[in-house]
């Protein structure tokens, strides 16, 4: 009995080490249906965006301008808390395809793991009025992978990509209303 308990504890600790690197006290932002801007914390001037209204490739700048609320982050209903990230104008969802993020129609008929993201932040705000921080020190990654994060840059024209999660400066974001 004692050996089984020790084995269970060891397995639990090992699995915890393999998970996404999260801060000790973390939170999940709640945008309450308000559009947001997802900006790089470590690479100032870069944010999630598309280069023109007709583009579908997500890059490090938005044709709408820096800090413009480009995205809805709505909870998917999955546990733990996860999100669909959709464009404010087209309603298309950020989708991981071939390691890059592109916009595709949201598939509500069947579960699409490549359209569902975890967003975990160091701190979260609750004021959804324009210009406020909803999430600081946020790491965004695919819901179905524990060791991957979305990376931005190094330049504004580079595609956002799905990489191994190291929580480096190009994988940490601020979410603003």
N, CA, C and O atoms as a DFTB+ gen file, in Angstrom:
708 C
 N C O
     1  1       0.821      -1.184       0.000
     2  2       0.000       0.000       0.000
     3  2       0.869       1.253       0.000
     4  3       0.629       2.186      -0.767
     5  1       1.882       1.267       0.868
     6  2       2.767       2.419       0.954
     7  2       3.530       2.616      -0.355
     8  3       3.695       3.746      -0.813
     9  1       4.003       1.502      -0.965
    10  2       4.739       1.584      -2.227
    11  2       3.862       2.144      -3.337
    12  3       4.339       2.919      -4.166
    13  1       2.587       1.765      -3.367
    14  2       1.654       2.260      -4.378
    15  2       1.467       3.768      -4.219
    16  3       1.419       4.491      -5.214
    17  1       1.360       4.247      -2.982
    18  2       1.198       5.677      -2.729
    19  2       2.421       6.459      -3.182
    20  3       2.281       7.516      -3.797
    21  1       3.604       5.964      -2.894
    22  2       4.842       6.626      -3.312
    23  2       4.929       6.646      -4.832
    24  3       5.315       7.660      -5.414
    25  1       4.576       5.541      -5.484
    26  2       4.603       5.470      -6.942
    27  2       3.618       6.461      -7.549
    28  3       3.945       7.128      -8.530
    29  1       2.430       6.567      -6.986
    30  2       1.427       7.512      -7.477
    31  2       1.916       8.941      -7.328
    32  3       1.761       9.746      -8.246
    33  1       2.502       9.267      -6.188
    34  2       3.029      10.603      -5.947
    35  2       4.149      10.922      -6.927
    36  3       4.184      12.023      -7.478
    37  1       5.054       9.996      -7.155
    38  2       6.162      10.204      -8.088
    39  2       5.652      10.440      -9.500
    40  3       6.155      11.320     -10.199
    41  1       4.664       9.668      -9.927
    42  2       4.084       9.831     -11.264
    43  2       3.428      11.194     -11.396
    44  3       3.596      11.865     -12.414
    45  1       2.683      11.612     -10.378
    46  2       2.026      12.911     -10.397
    47  2       3.043      14.037     -10.501
    48  3       2.852      14.967     -11.285
    49  1       4.105      13.972      -9.736
    50  2       5.138      15.004      -9.788
    51  2       5.825      15.026     -11.142
    52  3       6.111      16.104     -11.663
    53  1       6.097      13.861     -11.729
    54  2       6.747      13.784     -13.031
    55  2       5.874      14.407     -14.113
    56  3       6.373      15.163     -14.947
    57  1       4.577      14.103     -14.111
    58  2       3.658      14.672     -15.093
    59  2       3.588      16.182     -14.917
    60  3       3.525      16.908     -15.908
    61  1       3.597      16.669     -13.688
    62  2       3.566      18.105     -13.433
    63  2       4.775      18.823     -13.987
    64  3       4.658      19.964     -14.435
    65  1       5.931      18.189     -13.970
    66  2       7.154      18.783     -14.502
    67  2       7.068      18.916     -16.016
    68  3       7.623      19.859     -16.581
    69  1       6.383      17.992     -16.686
    70  2       6.281      18.015     -18.139
    71  2       5.262      19.021     -18.656
    72  3       5.282      19.349     -19.842
    73  1       4.386      19.513     -17.815
    74  2       3.332      20.417     -18.250
    75  2       3.902      21.770     -18.649
    76  3       5.070      22.060     -18.389
    77  1       3.063      22.607     -19.289
    78  2       3.480      23.952     -19.670
    79  2       4.051      24.674     -18.462
    80  3       3.522      24.549     -17.357
    81  1       5.129      25.432     -18.662
    82  2       5.695      26.159     -17.528
    83  2       4.762      27.285     -17.088
    84  3       4.659      28.304     -17.770
    85  1       4.102      27.113     -15.985
    86  2       3.175      28.109     -15.477
    87  2       3.740      28.746     -14.221
    88  3       4.524      28.133     -13.497
    89  1       3.339      29.963     -13.976
    90  2       3.763      30.664     -12.784
    91  2       3.018      30.073     -11.581
    92  3       1.996      29.407     -11.750
    93  1       3.525      30.316     -10.377
    94  2       2.930      29.735      -9.169
    95  2       1.476      30.131      -8.993
    96  3       0.621      29.270      -8.787
    97  1       1.186      31.408      -9.069
    98  2      -0.204      31.837      -8.965
    99  2      -0.629      32.300     -10.347
   100  3      -0.167      33.332     -10.834
   101  1      -1.495      31.546     -10.968
   102  2      -1.904      31.884     -12.328
   103  2      -3.411      32.065     -12.386
   104  3      -4.144      31.665     -11.482
   105  1      -3.852      32.685     -13.484
   106  2      -5.273      32.945     -13.668
   107  2      -5.600      32.850     -15.153
   108  3      -4.711      32.843     -16.004
   109  1      -6.883      32.778     -15.440
   110  2      -7.371      32.759     -16.813
   111  2      -8.179      34.023     -17.041
   112  3      -9.090      34.310     -16.264
   113  1      -7.872      34.794     -18.094
   114  2      -8.588      36.052     -18.323
   115  2     -10.049      35.809     -18.711
   116  3     -10.386      34.784     -19.305
   117  1     -10.903      36.766     -18.366
   118  2     -12.312      36.714     -18.742
   119  2     -12.663      38.029     -19.417
   120  3     -12.858      39.044     -18.748
   121  1     -12.743      38.011     -20.742
   122  2     -13.012      39.225     -21.510
   123  2     -14.493      39.578     -21.524
   124  3     -14.855      40.669     -21.965
   125  1     -15.346      38.700     -21.060
   126  2     -16.783      38.954     -20.957
   127  2     -17.385      39.436     -22.273
   128  3     -18.276      40.286     -22.275
   129  1     -16.903      38.897     -23.392
   130  2     -17.452      39.233     -24.698
   131  2     -16.905      40.498     -25.327
   132  3     -17.337      40.881     -26.414
   133  1     -15.967      41.153     -24.668
   134  2     -15.376      42.395     -25.168
   135  2     -14.158      42.055     -26.033
   136  3     -13.373      41.183     -25.659
   137  1     -13.980      42.725     -27.188
   138  2     -12.794      42.448     -28.005
   139  2     -11.516      42.917     -27.317
   140  3     -11.525      43.870     -26.537
   141  1     -10.408      42.221     -27.625
   142  2      -9.131      42.506     -26.974
   143  2      -8.000      42.603     -27.988
   144  3      -8.128      42.179     -29.136
   145  1      -6.901      43.168     -27.535
   146  2      -5.634      43.177     -28.259
   147  2      -4.697      42.230     -27.517
   148  3      -4.608      42.269     -26.290
   149  1      -3.996      41.373     -28.274
   150  2      -3.040      40.434     -27.678
   151  2      -1.647      40.899     -28.086
   152  3      -1.230      40.685     -29.224
   153  1      -0.919      41.538     -27.158
   154  2       0.363      42.168     -27.461
   155  2       1.516      41.406     -26.830
   156  3       1.405      40.870     -25.727
   157  1       2.627      41.370     -27.558
   158  2       3.837      40.742     -27.036
   159  2       4.353      41.551     -25.853
   160  3       4.449      42.776     -25.928
   161  1       4.681      40.876     -24.775
   162  2       5.246      41.541     -23.606
   163  2       6.736      41.798     -23.804
   164  3       7.236      42.859     -23.432
   165  1       7.442      40.840     -24.383
   166  2       8.891      40.937     -24.521
   167  2       9.376      41.602     -25.791
   168  3      10.525      42.037     -25.866
   169  1       8.505      41.687     -26.801
   170  2       8.870      42.314     -28.075
   171  2       7.902      43.461     -28.347
   172  3       6.938      43.294     -29.094
   173  1       8.154      44.636     -27.739
   174  2       7.236      45.770     -27.862
   175  2       6.931      46.105     -29.319
   176  3       7.811      46.062     -30.179
   177  1       5.681      46.435     -29.576
   178  2       5.247      46.793     -30.922
   179  2       4.694      45.619     -31.714
   180  3       4.113      45.816     -32.782
   181  1       4.865      44.398     -31.207
   182  2       4.309      43.235     -31.895
   183  2       3.032      42.787     -31.196
   184  3       2.936      42.811     -29.969
   185  1       2.060      42.380     -31.995
   186  2       0.795      41.895     -31.471
   187  2       0.189      40.895     -32.444
   188  3       0.572      40.850     -33.613
   189  1      -0.747      40.100     -31.966
   190  2      -1.466      39.185     -32.847
   191  2      -2.268      40.020     -33.834
   192  3      -2.965      40.955     -33.440
   193  1      -2.170      39.682     -35.124
   194  2      -2.944      40.410     -36.115
   195  2      -2.893      39.752     -37.472
   196  3      -2.276      38.703     -37.656
   197  1      -3.554      40.390     -38.418
   198  2      -3.465      40.025     -39.830
   199  2      -3.086      41.288     -40.583
   200  3      -3.443      42.394     -40.177
   201  1      -2.354      41.118     -41.693
   202  2      -1.806      42.268     -42.416
   203  2      -2.860      43.042     -43.204
   204  3      -2.679      44.235     -43.453
   205  1      -3.953      42.395     -43.602
   206  2      -5.031      43.068     -44.328
   207  2      -6.331      42.317     -44.069
   208  3      -6.303      41.178     -43.603
   209  1      -7.475      42.943     -44.366
   210  2      -8.752      42.264     -44.111
   211  2      -8.911      40.944     -44.866
   212  3      -9.660      40.072     -44.426
   213  1      -8.221      40.786     -45.987
   214  2      -8.366      39.559     -46.777
   215  2      -7.355      38.478     -46.400
   216  3      -7.463      37.349     -46.879
   217  1      -6.375      38.797     -45.552
   218  2      -5.371      37.808     -45.149
   219  2      -5.947      36.818     -44.142
   220  3      -6.879      37.128     -43.401
   221  1      -5.367      35.619     -44.136
   222  2      -5.760      34.612     -43.147
   223  2      -4.580      34.173     -42.282
   224  3      -4.783      33.483     -41.283
   225  1      -3.355      34.555     -42.640
   226  2      -2.167      34.198     -41.864
   227  2      -1.998      35.186     -40.714
   228  3      -1.967      36.396     -40.936
   229  1      -1.889      34.680     -39.491
   230  2      -1.667      35.548     -38.342
   231  2      -0.195      35.919     -38.266
   232  3       0.681      35.057     -38.329
   233  1       0.066      37.219     -38.129
   234  2       1.424      37.756     -38.066
   235  2       1.539      38.654     -36.835
   236  3       0.602      38.760     -36.044
   237  1       2.700      39.299     -36.681
   238  2       2.983      40.108     -35.510
   239  2       2.555      41.553     -35.590
   240  3       3.058      42.385     -34.836
   241  1       1.631      41.875     -36.492
   242  2       1.084      43.228     -36.552
   243  2      -0.330      43.157     -37.098
   244  3      -0.716      42.174     -37.731
   245  1      -1.095      44.208     -36.848
   246  2      -2.470      44.253     -37.324
   247  2      -2.664      45.450     -38.238
   248  3      -2.164      46.540     -37.960
   249  1      -3.388      45.247     -39.326
   250  2      -3.698      46.375     -40.209
   251  2      -4.579      47.395     -39.488
   252  3      -4.684      48.539     -39.930
   253  1      -5.205      47.000     -38.395
   254  2      -6.063      47.903     -37.631
   255  2      -5.256      48.850     -36.741
   256  3      -5.789      49.842     -36.243
   257  1      -3.971      48.544     -36.543
   258  2      -3.114      49.373     -35.701
   259  2      -2.853      48.737     -34.350
   260  3      -3.649      47.937     -33.858
   261  1      -1.717      49.107     -33.752
   262  2      -1.328      48.576     -32.448
   263  2      -2.375      48.950     -31.402
   264  3      -2.861      50.081     -31.373
   265  1      -2.704      48.024     -30.575
   266  2      -3.660      48.161     -29.470
   267  2      -5.119      48.146     -29.902
   268  3      -6.009      48.215     -29.054
   269  1      -5.385      48.058     -31.206
   270  2      -6.781      47.933     -31.633
   271  2      -7.299      46.571     -31.170
   272  3      -6.578      45.577     -31.256
   273  1      -8.520      46.515     -30.686
   274  2      -9.063      45.229     -30.239
   275  2      -9.408      44.345     -31.439
   276  3     -10.459      44.508     -32.059
   277  1      -8.517      43.414     -31.756
   278  2      -8.645      42.567     -32.942
   279  2      -9.353      41.243     -32.689
   280  3      -9.823      40.611     -33.635
   281  1      -9.439      40.810     -31.434
   282  2      -9.825      39.428     -31.142
   283  2     -10.896      39.322     -30.075
   284  3     -10.966      40.130     -29.148
   285  1     -11.728      38.302     -30.229
   286  2     -12.587      37.848     -29.142
   287  2     -11.934      36.595     -28.570
   288  3     -11.537      35.702     -29.319
   289  1     -11.823      36.529     -27.264
   290  2     -11.339      35.302     -26.619
   291  2     -12.505      34.761     -25.798
   292  3     -12.732      35.175     -24.662
   293  1     -13.235      33.829     -26.398
   294  2     -14.403      33.294     -25.700
   295  2     -14.116      31.885     -25.216
   296  3     -13.485      31.082     -25.903
   297  1     -14.593      31.613     -24.028
   298  2     -14.339      30.312     -23.426
   299  2     -15.024      29.211     -24.232
   300  3     -16.149      29.371     -24.707
   301  1     -14.318      28.094     -24.370
   302  2     -14.791      26.986     -25.203
   303  2     -15.755      26.051     -24.481
   304  3     -16.482      25.291     -25.121
   305  1     -15.763      26.103     -23.155
   306  2     -16.568      25.165     -22.383
   307  2     -15.793      23.917     -21.985
   308  3     -16.311      23.066     -21.262
   309  1     -14.548      23.804     -22.456
   310  2     -13.697      22.668     -22.093
   311  2     -13.111      22.899     -20.702
   312  3     -13.022      24.035     -20.235
   313  1     -12.715      21.816     -20.052
   314  2     -12.028      21.912     -18.767
   315  2     -10.634      21.331     -18.931
   316  3     -10.492      20.283     -19.561
   317  1      -9.600      21.961     -18.392
   318  2      -9.644      23.254     -17.722
   319  2      -9.979      24.371     -18.710
   320  3     -10.077      24.133     -19.914
   321  1     -10.153      25.582     -18.198
   322  2     -10.579      26.722     -19.000
   323  2      -9.746      26.841     -20.265
   324  3      -8.516      26.844     -20.218
   325  1     -10.428      26.940     -21.389
   326  2      -9.767      27.104     -22.682
   327  2     -10.616      28.035     -23.537
   328  3     -11.743      28.374     -23.176
   329  1     -10.059      28.444     -24.679
   330  2     -10.667      29.522     -25.449
   331  2     -10.643      29.262     -26.950
   332  3      -9.779      28.553     -27.467
   333  1     -11.629      29.864     -27.641
   334  2     -11.565      30.100     -29.076
   335  2     -11.086      31.538     -29.216
   336  3     -11.554      32.415     -28.489
   337  1     -10.163      31.795     -30.134
   338  2      -9.684      33.151     -30.391
   339  2     -10.143      33.499     -31.798
   340  3      -9.655      32.927     -32.773
   341  1     -11.090      34.445     -31.909
   342  2     -11.692      34.751     -33.207
   343  2     -11.494      36.215     -33.588
   344  3     -11.456      37.098     -32.732
   345  1     -11.370      36.448     -34.888
   346  2     -11.208      37.793     -35.442
   347  2     -12.496      38.590     -35.229
   348  3     -13.590      38.060     -35.426
   349  1     -12.375      39.857     -34.828
   350  2     -13.550      40.669     -34.514
   351  2     -14.420      40.952     -35.732
   352  3     -15.635      41.093     -35.592
   353  1     -13.837      41.038     -36.911
   354  2     -14.620      41.365     -38.101
   355  2     -15.148      40.135     -38.828
   356  3     -16.332      40.067     -39.158
   357  1     -14.279      39.167     -39.078
   358  2     -14.673      38.005     -39.885
   359  2     -15.313      36.893     -39.062
   360  3     -16.058      36.076     -39.604
   361  1     -15.032      36.850     -37.756
   362  2     -15.526      35.763     -36.924
   363  2     -14.761      34.466     -37.116
   364  3     -15.109      33.447     -36.521
   365  1     -13.711      34.494     -37.949
   366  2     -12.903      33.301     -38.185
   367  2     -12.006      33.038     -36.980
   368  3     -11.591      33.967     -36.287
   369  1     -11.716      31.770     -36.740
   370  2     -10.954      31.367     -35.558
   371  2      -9.486      31.153     -35.868
   372  3      -9.133      30.637     -36.928
   373  1      -8.627      31.557     -34.931
   374  2      -7.207      31.206     -35.012
   375  2      -7.130      29.684     -34.978
   376  3      -7.708      29.037     -34.104
   377  1      -6.404      29.124     -35.949
   378  2      -6.331      27.676     -36.120
   379  2      -4.885      27.292     -36.383
   380  3      -4.235      27.893     -37.238
   381  1      -4.371      26.306     -35.665
   382  2      -3.004      25.838     -35.900
   383  2      -3.029      24.884     -37.088
   384  3      -3.682      23.841     -37.057
   385  1      -2.301      25.268     -38.138
   386  2      -2.213      24.453     -39.349
   387  2      -0.763      24.426     -39.794
   388  3      -0.201      25.467     -40.134
   389  1      -0.157      23.262     -39.798
   390  2       1.239      23.149     -40.205
   391  2       2.178      23.955     -39.336
   392  3       3.218      24.408     -39.814
   393  1       1.840      24.146     -38.069
   394  2       2.689      24.888     -37.145
   395  2       2.453      26.381     -37.141
   396  3       2.927      27.073     -36.240
   397  1       1.725      26.905     -38.134
   398  2       1.406      28.330     -38.194
   399  2      -0.034      28.554     -37.775
   400  3      -0.846      27.629     -37.776
   401  1      -0.345      29.805     -37.414
   402  2      -1.722      30.157     -37.089
   403  2      -2.357      30.842     -38.288
   404  3      -1.823      31.814     -38.822
   405  1      -3.498      30.323     -38.700
   406  2      -4.271      30.923     -39.775
   407  2      -5.710      31.057     -39.302
   408  3      -6.099      30.472     -38.291
   409  1      -6.500      31.835     -40.042
   410  2      -7.912      31.990     -39.717
   411  2      -8.737      30.995     -40.521
   412  3      -8.569      30.872     -41.735
   413  1      -9.625      30.290     -39.841
   414  2     -10.548      29.331     -40.453
   415  2     -11.906      29.478     -39.791
   416  3     -11.998      29.995     -38.677
   417  1     -12.968      29.029     -40.465
   418  2     -14.282      29.054     -39.815
   419  2     -14.272      28.225     -38.531
   420  3     -13.636      27.173     -38.468
   421  1     -14.977      28.704     -37.515
   422  2     -15.111      27.952     -36.268
   423  2     -15.952      26.722     -36.569
   424  3     -17.008      26.819     -37.193
   425  1     -15.484      25.579     -36.127
   426  2     -16.233      24.350     -36.333
   427  2     -16.926      23.985     -35.026
   428  3     -16.322      23.382     -34.139
   429  1     -18.196      24.355     -34.918
   430  2     -18.960      24.044     -33.709
   431  2     -19.602      22.664     -33.765
   432  3     -20.080      22.158     -32.749
   433  1     -19.615      22.045     -34.961
   434  2     -20.261      20.741     -35.119
   435  2     -19.467      19.632     -34.433
   436  3     -20.042      18.745     -33.802
   437  1     -18.151      19.688     -34.559
   438  2     -17.297      18.698     -33.909
   439  2     -16.144      19.427     -33.229
   440  3     -15.765      20.524     -33.638
   441  1     -15.602      18.821     -32.207
   442  2     -14.490      19.411     -31.463
   443  2     -13.254      19.481     -32.355
   444  3     -12.825      18.465     -32.902
   445  1     -12.686      20.662     -32.503
   446  2     -11.482      20.886     -33.298
   447  2     -10.353      21.316     -32.371
   448  3     -10.259      22.499     -32.043
   449  1      -9.496      20.399     -31.939
   450  2      -8.452      20.763     -30.971
   451  2      -7.486      21.823     -31.483
   452  3      -6.882      22.535     -30.681
   453  1      -7.322      21.945     -32.804
   454  2      -6.401      22.952     -33.331
   455  2      -6.997      24.357     -33.304
   456  3      -6.340      25.308     -33.727
   457  1      -8.232      24.507     -32.813
   458  2      -8.865      25.817     -32.669
   459  2      -9.094      26.197     -31.204
   460  3      -9.698      27.231     -30.919
   461  1      -8.622      25.378     -30.291
   462  2      -8.862      25.619     -28.865
   463  2      -7.522      25.892     -28.178
   464  3      -6.563      25.139     -28.346
   465  1      -7.470      26.986     -27.398
   466  2      -6.224      27.438     -26.781
   467  2      -6.374      27.585     -25.273
   468  3      -7.441      27.933     -24.768
   469  1      -5.279      27.312     -24.565
   470  2      -5.174      27.640     -23.147
   471  2      -4.539      29.021     -23.049
   472  3      -3.590      29.322     -23.773
   473  1      -5.053      29.852     -22.166
   474  2      -4.450      31.156     -21.878
   475  2      -4.283      31.226     -20.369
   476  3      -5.263      31.253     -19.624
   477  1      -3.039      31.254     -19.929
   478  2      -2.741      31.311     -18.502
   479  2      -1.864      32.529     -18.244
   480  3      -0.836      32.708     -18.897
   481  1      -2.267      33.360     -17.296
   482  2      -1.583      34.628     -17.038
   483  2      -1.057      34.689     -15.604
   484  3      -1.543      33.990     -14.715
   485  1      -0.050      35.545     -15.405
   486  2       0.464      35.808     -14.058
   487  2      -0.554      36.582     -13.237
   488  3      -0.729      36.326     -12.046
   489  1      -1.236      37.545     -13.890
   490  2      -2.256      38.325     -13.193
   491  2      -3.371      38.664     -14.171
   492  3      -3.140      38.802     -15.372
   493  1      -4.575      38.797     -13.644
   494  2      -5.747      39.091     -14.471
   495  2      -6.519      40.260     -13.878
   496  3      -6.650      40.384     -12.660
   497  1      -7.029      41.115     -14.761
   498  2      -7.876      42.221     -14.349
   499  2      -9.325      41.908     -14.662
   500  3      -9.623      40.975     -15.407
   501  1     -10.228      42.697     -14.088
   502  2     -11.657      42.476     -14.311
   503  2     -12.352      43.660     -14.963
   504  3     -13.520      43.556     -15.335
   505  1     -11.656      44.786     -15.108
   506  2     -12.254      45.978     -15.709
   507  2     -12.203      45.842     -17.226
   508  3     -11.127      45.905     -17.821
   509  1     -13.371      45.655     -17.858
   510  2     -13.414      45.427     -19.303
   511  2     -13.594      46.711     -20.111
   512  3     -13.782      46.649     -21.326
   513  1     -13.539      47.872     -19.456
   514  2     -13.641      49.115     -20.217
   515  2     -12.374      49.291     -21.053
   516  3     -11.318      48.779     -20.679
   517  1     -12.460      50.013     -22.186
   518  2     -11.336      50.129     -23.128
   519  2     -10.040      50.603     -22.480
   520  3     -10.038      51.503     -21.639
   521  1      -8.931      49.973     -22.892
   522  2      -7.602      50.365     -22.453
   523  2      -7.102      49.684     -21.194
   524  3      -6.012      50.003     -20.720
   525  1      -7.858      48.765     -20.645
   526  2      -7.447      48.095     -19.410
   527  2      -6.804      46.742     -19.681
   528  3      -7.079      46.096     -20.692
   529  1      -5.942      46.327     -18.755
   530  2      -5.253      45.043     -18.860
   531  2      -6.152      43.947     -18.288
   532  3      -6.565      44.008     -17.130
   533  1      -6.448      42.943     -19.122
   534  2      -7.206      41.775     -18.656
   535  2      -6.282      40.641     -18.258
   536  3      -6.632      39.808     -17.423
   537  1      -5.085      40.611     -18.865
   538  2      -4.124      39.570     -18.539
   539  2      -2.710      40.069     -18.733
   540  3      -2.400      40.674     -19.759
   541  1      -1.850      39.824     -17.763
   542  2      -0.443      40.226     -17.827
   543  2       0.405      38.980     -17.648
   544  3       0.102      38.134     -16.806
   545  1       1.479      38.862     -18.444
   546  2       2.346      37.691     -18.355
   547  2       1.641      36.432     -18.825
   548  3       1.767      35.376     -18.205
   549  1       0.901      36.540     -19.918
   550  2       0.078      35.427     -20.406
   551  2       0.851      34.531     -21.374
   552  3       1.589      35.010     -22.234
   553  1       0.668      33.245     -21.216
   554  2       1.206      32.243     -22.132
   555  2       0.008      31.605     -22.825
   556  3      -0.947      31.186     -22.172
   557  1       0.066      31.535     -24.163
   558  2      -1.027      30.981     -24.958
   559  2      -0.511      29.748     -25.680
   560  3       0.533      29.790     -26.331
   561  1      -1.239      28.666     -25.563
   562  2      -0.828      27.433     -26.222
   563  2      -2.020      26.584     -26.595
   564  3      -3.123      26.812     -26.097
   565  1      -1.818      25.606     -27.464
   566  2      -2.920      24.723     -27.849
   567  2      -3.421      23.918     -26.649
   568  3      -2.634      23.434     -25.836
   569  1      -4.731      23.788     -26.559
   570  2      -5.351      23.105     -25.418
   571  2      -4.969      21.629     -25.343
   572  3      -4.904      21.055     -24.255
   573  1      -4.719      21.025     -26.483
   574  2      -4.482      19.581     -26.505
   575  2      -3.017      19.193     -26.359
   576  3      -2.697      18.005     -26.386
   577  1      -2.107      20.173     -26.201
   578  2      -0.685      19.880     -26.040
   579  2      -0.158      20.573     -24.795
   580  3      -0.359      21.774     -24.616
   581  1       0.515      19.824     -23.938
   582  2       0.987      20.409     -22.686
   583  2       2.351      21.076     -22.814
   584  3       2.782      21.766     -21.890
   585  1       3.035      20.888     -23.930
   586  2       4.399      21.414     -24.047
   587  2       4.571      22.340     -25.243
   588  3       5.647      22.383     -25.838
   589  1       3.521      23.085     -25.604
   590  2       3.601      23.972     -26.763
   591  2       3.030      25.343     -26.424
   592  3       2.099      25.464     -25.628
   593  1       3.608      26.383     -27.046
   594  2       3.150      27.761     -26.870
   595  2       3.159      28.460     -28.223
   596  3       3.832      28.026     -29.157
   597  1       2.403      29.547     -28.313
   598  2       2.379      30.344     -29.537
   599  2       3.470      31.400     -29.432
   600  3       3.539      32.156     -28.463
   601  1       4.321      31.430     -30.455
   602  2       5.471      32.331     -30.499
   603  2       5.231      33.420     -31.546
   604  3       4.682      33.153     -32.615
   605  1       5.645      34.640     -31.229
   606  2       5.508      35.784     -32.125
   607  2       6.885      36.275     -32.541
   608  3       7.854      36.126     -31.795
   609  1       6.975      36.870     -33.746
   610  2       8.213      37.521     -34.179
   611  2       9.218      36.589     -34.795
   612  3       8.898      35.443     -35.113
   613  1      10.436      37.067     -34.969
   614  2      11.007      38.273     -34.374
   615  2      10.590      39.579     -35.058
   616  3      10.775      40.653     -34.486
   617  1      10.028      39.506     -36.278
   618  2       9.582      40.748     -36.918
   619  2       8.071      40.710     -37.100
   620  3       7.439      39.665     -36.944
   621  1       7.503      41.864     -37.432
   622  2       6.056      41.994     -37.559
   623  2       5.478      41.151     -38.686
   624  3       4.312      40.759     -38.618
   625  1       6.255      40.863     -39.713
   626  2       5.736      40.107     -40.859
   627  2       5.855      38.597     -40.683
   628  3       5.347      37.839     -41.509
   629  1       6.517      38.149     -39.620
   630  2       6.656      36.714     -39.381
   631  2       5.345      36.124     -38.871
   632  3       4.629      36.743     -38.084
   633  1       5.052      34.917     -39.337
   634  2       3.843      34.219     -38.908
   635  2       3.931      33.839     -37.437
   636  3       5.009      33.514     -36.937
   637  1       2.801      33.879     -36.747
   638  2       2.730      33.321     -35.401
   639  2       2.833      31.813     -35.544
   640  3       2.212      31.227     -36.430
   641  1       3.620      31.178     -34.669
   642  2       3.890      29.747     -34.809
   643  2       3.703      29.021     -33.484
   644  3       3.798      29.605     -32.404
   645  1       3.440      27.754     -33.607
   646  2       3.304      26.856     -32.471
   647  2       4.656      26.193     -32.235
   648  3       5.143      25.467     -33.102
   649  1       5.275      26.430     -31.071
   650  2       6.594      25.892     -30.743
   651  2       6.556      25.203     -29.388
   652  3       5.567      25.275     -28.659
   653  1       7.663      24.532     -29.069
   654  2       7.835      24.001     -27.721
   655  2       7.801      25.157     -26.742
   656  3       8.315      26.235     -27.038
   657  1       7.209      24.950     -25.597
   658  2       6.967      26.032     -24.656
   659  2       8.155      26.243     -23.727
   660  3       8.512      25.363     -22.944
   661  1       8.758      27.416     -23.825
   662  2       9.852      27.780     -22.938
   663  2       9.530      29.039     -22.142
   664  3      10.311      29.453     -21.285
   665  1       8.375      29.651     -22.428
   666  2       7.949      30.909     -21.801
   667  2       9.016      31.987     -21.950
   668  3       9.239      32.787     -21.041
   669  1       9.675      31.997     -23.117
   670  2      10.629      33.057     -23.450
   671  2       9.855      34.338     -23.741
   672  3       8.625      34.325     -23.773
   673  1      10.563      35.438     -23.953
   674  2       9.913      36.728     -24.159
   675  2       9.008      36.745     -25.389
   676  3       8.049      37.515     -25.435
   677  1       9.299      35.904     -26.390
   678  2       8.461      35.889     -27.592
   679  2       7.245      34.971     -27.445
   680  3       6.532      34.729     -28.419
   681  1       7.007      34.466     -26.250
   682  2       5.861      33.598     -25.972
   683  2       4.994      34.142     -24.838
   684  3       4.100      33.446     -24.355
   685  1       5.249      35.382     -24.407
   686  2       4.522      35.966     -23.281
   687  2       3.780      37.209     -23.771
   688  3       4.339      38.035     -24.492
   689  1       2.509      37.331     -23.368
   690  2       1.629      38.368     -23.906
   691  2       0.915      39.150     -22.814
   692  3       0.778      38.704     -21.675
   693  1       0.460      40.352     -23.215
   694  2      -0.435      41.170     -22.414
   695  2      -1.742      41.264     -23.189
   696  3      -1.737      41.531     -24.391
   697  1      -2.853      41.047     -22.508
   698  2      -4.166      41.111     -23.146
   699  2      -4.864      42.368     -22.651
   700  3      -5.100      42.538     -21.455
   701  1      -5.195      43.260     -23.609
   702  2      -5.789      44.566     -23.297
   703  2      -7.161      44.704     -23.941
   704  3      -7.413      44.165     -25.018
   705  1      -8.049      45.440     -23.261
   706  2      -9.354      45.734     -23.863
   707  2      -9.233      46.925     -24.783
   708  3     -10.220      47.338     -25.392
